[in-house]
Structures are given as structure tokens and as C-alpha cells.
Amino acid sequence: MNKELTLDEIQNFEGKYPKQLWMLFLTEMWERFCFYGMRGVLTIFMADKILGLSYSDKEANLKYGAIQAFVYAFTFIGGICADKILGFKKSLFFGGIIMIVGNLIIAASPKEFFYIGITLSIIGTGFFKPNISSMVGDLYKEGDPRRDAGFGLFYSGINIGALLGGALCVYLGKYHSWSYAFLAAAIVMIIGVVTFTITKKYLGPIGNSPLLHIEDSKRKMREIFVYIGALVCIPLILIMIQNTSYTDYFMYTVGPLALIYFLYEVVKTKNINAQKKLIAALVFILFSIIFWAFFEQSGGSLSLFAEKNLRFNLAGLQIDPNVINNTSNSFFVIIFSPLIGLLWLWLAKKKLEPNTVIKFGIAFLFLAASFYVFYYNKFFVDADGKASLNVFTFAYLVITIAELCLSPIGLSIMTKLSPKHLSGMMMGMWFLASAYGQYAAGLLGAGMSTPDKDASLMTKLTSYTDGYLQLAEYALIAGVVLIVLSVGIKKLMQEVK
Ligand code: GLN
């Protein structure tokens, strides 16, 4: 057997990307395939009157929001468990298996076992999602300028999976059976877990348990404790996702509790420089909540806008606007993510690469521009209240550039600013912000929609586009505030770029 690689050997790689990145890329690609496959069918399955749960649109949307919020909220717990006990590798394996079981259970009888299966998917994703991103960070030495480009590439993997999973599972679910859709999600997750199991030996010490120094039996006991704890969460989550009003209580409490725990860890860290970096990380996390609240209109108000207010015409081709709404973001990420990654590398060589705070600021400016384009579409409306799919698609291109200046960069900066023993937790906090973003997105979308169900298409269009103009203004303000605050935040970040 080959000798295990050391951390130095891994981190002193030549070229643009470490070879282990490709393995993590593939594993995450399959995981996102499973996740977005499941996510893509959720609302349609819940609203299906014959073979699904036969919920009203409103109920399906609320449940969808609750499930999404729980998925991302659980990453905080998954991150802490990995930091303190399991290590990233075991966490990933455990999370992957739970996701497989969850999808298999739903596939066995979607109507009957939907909630229990989704509960397992929530827990599994919590153990999987933050920890694979943390491992990507561990492939790089502190200060390595290639890190952001690495996360850019990793982000392409996420979106290849998202695109394929969203397309395949929705196709199987709508045209064959819901069981096949969930079965497909389980099968691709099996491929992901197998890929990881075969390739994890190349990760050397990265992702090992933080408790390797203590006795084997004691370590095992703590691991078993985590596994049992995860199982104990099943009935609790099950109850909460079945009653959406509990989601509100959950969201009101989990954030403050996470913040208190974060502050406890900051105080415990003692080293003032590390503390400043953690506070800087918190600022990025807080701004990302605003970003996701706007961005995630894509799953809510923008998909309803696409359904009602757009012509089936993209550059002369007859295309369903909802297909564009569901796929164009991933498509543009796949194309632009490596390009923007290379742009950062090129700028770094010339010593012109913007600092992360500025990249976040730029992200908000692009976000503002994209919502301005979504708004501006109202001037392309015809007498039937239908606007242009071309303009809408262009807005998706702009919002994707915004995403690429924030989302992969955010993953990267979490790994730069976190001390090693807290990196899982911080990655979990990053995704917890997404949970709040998803939650707020639903509220914003509901606020923008017309209360009158039978309103004319023109009224609906005006109501949504006026809302998008407001989002554009707020995004602009957030971007300017970030850029103004950048001097102070850079001080907190010290040598980190
Ligand atoms: N689309 C990205 C992913 O699935 C980011 C999601 C998020 O942080 N909200 O990883």
C-alpha cells in the first residue's frame, strides 16, 4: 500500500489546482445531484393532486421553505460535530449514508414515507455539506493565492450536479414516477459516497478525527454518542417540518443560539488576532443573509413570474420560461465560474486582485444590477401582460456573476478566517445564513405578490417588478455600505485577503 501523504505534500502542489480537489469536486457533484434532484421535485410532488401529497400551492411553498431552512440550519450542528468529534471524513460518510437511506425510504412509497425520508435528508445534508467545503480549504496553505480559484472550480462541480439532478429527477418524477425520481437521487448519492470512499486515502491527514490523541475506546464512545444524537433528532425534525408554524419558532431560536455559541467560542479562543478574524467572518455571514434573501427569489417569486408573465421565446426558440428559471443559473455558473477563477489568479499575479470585502461589495452591485434588469423587463411587456424571456435570461446572467463574487468566495474566506478547530462550525454558520436567507426570501416573495388570486397578469407583473426595483435599491445600498466598511473589516482580517 502507498504511504499516506503528509499535509505538506498535499499543500505544496504544483499547478493551479491540487489533484485532491478533483476528487472532492466529484463527490460534491454527486451529492448536489442528489440534493437538487430532491429539491427540484419537492414542491411539484407536494402539490401533485393524484400521486403526490395534494397540497395547495401556498401550503407546498410554505413546506418547501421550511424544509430548505431546516436543511441549511442543520449544517451548523453537522459542522460542530465534525470539529469536535467525528472529523470531516467520518462526518461525510455518515451524512452520505443517511441521505441515501432517506431517499430510498421515500422511493419505497413516496406518499407514505415522504416526511421521514426528508427528515433523514435534512440530517444527512447537515453532516455532509459544510464538511466537504472545509476539506477543500484544508488543501491549501495559509495565504495560498490559488485558494479562491479552487473554490471556484469546486463551485462548478456543485452546479453541474445541480443542473443534472434538477433536470433528471424532475423529468423522472413528472413523466415516470415519483419513486424513480427519489430512487435516482439515492443511486447518485451511492456513487458519491463510493467515490469518496475510494479516493479519501489521497487526503492524508485532512479530515481525520480531532480526537486521534485520545484512547480508541473513548473516541468510539463519543462517535456513537453523535450517531445516537442524530437519530434522536429524527422525531423532533419530523414534528417540526410537518407543522410549518414550528418552523417560525425554530428560526427565531436557532439563530440567536448559534450566535451565543459562536460568541462563547470566540471568548474561549483567547488569541486576540484569531478573535478579530472570527468577527470579520461574522460580518461576511450577516451580509450573506441579505444576499441569499434576494437571490433565492429564484425558487419562489421568480418562478411564479416565469410561469405567468413571460413569453415562450428565447432568441427565437420556443422554451418554457420555468425551464430557464430552473437551469440558467447553474448553466451560467458552470461557464463563468472557472473563468472568474482564472481572472482572480491573473489579477493576483499582477497584484491587482480585489480583497474579499471588495468582492462581496461587487457581488451586491451585480445583485442590484440584476434586479434592476428583472424590473426593467416591465418595459418589454405586451398587451397580454407577458414580458421578455431574453431580458429575464440576461438578468440571470448578471445575478450569476453576483453569486460567483460571493458564494465560492464566502466558502473560501470561511476557511481562511477560521482557526482549525472551529472550521466546521464556521462553515456551518455560513450555511445557516443561507437558511435565514431562504426563510426571508419566502417572506419577501410573499410581500411582493398580489393578495388577489384573480388579479390580471398586468397587475401581477407590476406588483413583482416594483418589488424587484426595491430589491435593486436595497442591494445597491448594501454594496455601498460594505465598500465603505471595507477599511475596518480589512483591519479585522489582518493578513488575510
Ligand atoms: N448553490 C450553492 C450550493 O448548493 C450555494 C447554496 C447556498 O449557500 N445557499 O452549494
Residues whose N, C-alpha, C, O or C-beta is under 5 A from the ligand:
A	BS01	LIG	I158 S434
